Each structure stands twice: as C-alpha cells, then as structure tokens.
Amino acid sequence: MTATVTTPQRRPQRRRVLAKKAALPWVFLAPGLLLALVFKFLPMGKGIWLSFFDVRPFLGDKWVGLDNYTRVLSDHRFQDAIGHTLLLGLGQSLGAIAVGFLLALLLEGQARSLKFMRTAVFLPVVTATAVVGEMWRLLYYPTSDGLINHGLGFLGLGPTQFLDNPNTALWATMVMSIWMLAPYNMVIILAGLAGVDRSQYEAAAMDGVSLWQRLRYVTLPAIRPALGIVLTLAAIRGLRVFTEVFVLTGGGPAGSTEVWMTRAYTLGFTRNDIGGASAASVLLLCVTLLLTVTVNYFRKRGDVR
C-alpha cells in the first residue's frame, strides 16, 4: 500500500501575497480618503444638489431647476466680480511667474548662502494667507504711519489710500498676491533649472551668444515642463482667489475688489441665498475644470512638438 503526497499549490499562495501587497497602500490611504469623502466630496455633491433648489430652512426646499444659475449669471454684481476675478487672476499669475522665474535665476546654485536665501524667500508660502493679508493691510495703512506711505513721504509723495480707493484697491491686492505666490513658482522653476545641461551654456558662451538668447533658446525650452506645471497651478489659483481679498478689503470699497468667491460667500452667508451661492460655486467648479483641461491640452501639445 503506497501513500500519496500532495504538493502545495504555490500559485494561489503567490496570488494571496500579491493581493495583500496591493491592498496595503489602500490601508494607509483609507484615513485620508475617508476625510476627503466626508469633508470634501460629500459637501461638493450636496452643493451641486442645492444649486437646483430654493433653500428655505424650516419651510422645505423648493425645486427651481436652473433658475439659480440664470439669476446668478444675470446679476450685474456677479458679472463685475467675474471681471475682477479674471483681471486679478491674470495679473497675479503672470506677475508671480515672472517674479518666480527671476528669483529662480538669481538663487540658483549650491552655495550655502543661496540655500539660506531660498528658505527665507519661501517663507510667504508657508505662512497662513490670513496672516499675510493682515500684514499687508498694515503695510498699506492709509496714513504716513504706514510703512509704504512712510517710504513715499521721503519721495515727497503724500499718503495714498491703497485699499480705500476703488481705483487702486484691486492693484494693491494683486501686488500682495504676487509677493505671496512667486516663491512657490520659484521652487518649481528651480527644479526645472536643475535638469538643464550645463554644457549647453558653455557652448553658447563660446559662440558669443547673448544672455537674452541663452534664456530664450536654452533655458526656456529646457524648463518647459516646469513652466507647464506652474501655468496649470496658476490657472486654478487665479479663479479661486478669496482669502487675500477677504482679509484686505472684504470685496470693497464699493465692490471694486469683489471676486467670484467673495460674491458666492456674500450670497450664502450675508443674503442667506444658499441656492444662489451653490450655483455660483458650481459654475466656478466647471470653469476651473475647463480651464485646467485646456491648459493641460496645450501644454502636452507643446511637449509633443
């Protein structure tokens, strides 16, 4: 009588091991995904749902369809806010990219002093926006006691009402936004500059190429992926500007700095128009997605070329 020995099946064991390894990252991601679901995606879905209702607390919500969208888009103050958003977003994006690029060129290198300077320049990015806004509000103080007006006094210029003048309030906010966003762009552009082949600079210098030609034909093509990332982030940030405007001016004076998000905030929390505020927020979401997809499309198209 002979005994038969069964060999273990290794393939099912390997499948179980691979399944455990594949599931392990999701175990670590689960807490973050749960928080995002509860505090981001569920409220987002609720906001989209409420944008089709006339929200009436204690009386019951009333279905109005697209009336909230029609009413918001036809509101002249909302139209003005869209114009302010586009102007502020475009100005702060281009300004922050230009200043960030200049800072990256000035602070590129491996010296310890440059590392210290890069850290110091990057501090506005890690500082809370509300704190930065309050600091700039003090800098813009409308009397000669304010730092900027005090400096203008040495030039024989009188105190300027930076934030109280409808003609200058938006531009003053733009300057603060550029100061706050430029260091972030600097870090991304520095990462792109680190990948530039130095032999190209040496060859260009031997050929007698000017500094501007080196920037145009060597540096800019080499950092095109980094610039694409910067443009994508700038497109998103430009439309979602809120805290700096809210802290500096609150949308004033006379609505001259009111932007998309501050108008939605006013509709929801001042006028108690939850449906209108939700509709304005959904429109902002759609425009942001469209702009992001468009920027990515042209960026990839440029990379292919």
Secondary structure, 3 states (H helix, E strand, C coil): CCCCCCCCCHHHHHHHHHHHHHHHHHHHHHHHHHHHHHHHHHHHHHHHHHCCEECCCCCCCEECCCHHHHHHHCCHHHHHHHHHHHHHHHHHHHHHHHHHHHHHHHCCCCCHHHHHHHHHHHHHHHCCHHHHHHHHHHHCCCCCCCHHHHHHHHCCCCCCCCCCCCCCHHHHHHHHHHHHHHHHHHHHHHHHHHCCCHHHHHHHHHCCCCHHHHHHHHHHHHCHHHHHHHHHHHHHHHHCCCHHHHHHCCCCCCCCCCCHHHHHHHHHHHCCCHHHHHHHHHHHHHHHHHHHHHHHHHHHHHHHC
